[in-house]
Amino acid sequence: MIQIDPKTLEILVCPITFGSLTYNAEAQELISNSAKLAYPIRNGCLLYTSDAADDSLRVDLGGRRIIKK
């Protein structure tokens, strides 16, 4: 499990809404509440492509998991 420096998390934004992201350490995802999307982190890399996304996740174009709340 990786740790994300809080200063780095302040810099990263959702590429769709430009809103802030929160880190879910258990799921290894960066979450955009404004876009209702989760960006997976695999092997220490943040994934933005559908090719690299986990097949078990519901993804849209770009590898983002749609969050249902």
Secondary structure as UniProt FT lines:
FT   HELIX           6..11
FT   TURN            15..17
FT   STRAND          22..24
FT   TURN            25..28
FT   STRAND          29..32
FT   TURN            33..36
FT   STRAND          37..42
FT   TURN            43..44
FT   STRAND          45..46
FT   TURN            50..52
FT   TURN            55..56
FT   TURN            61..62
FT   STRAND          65..66
//
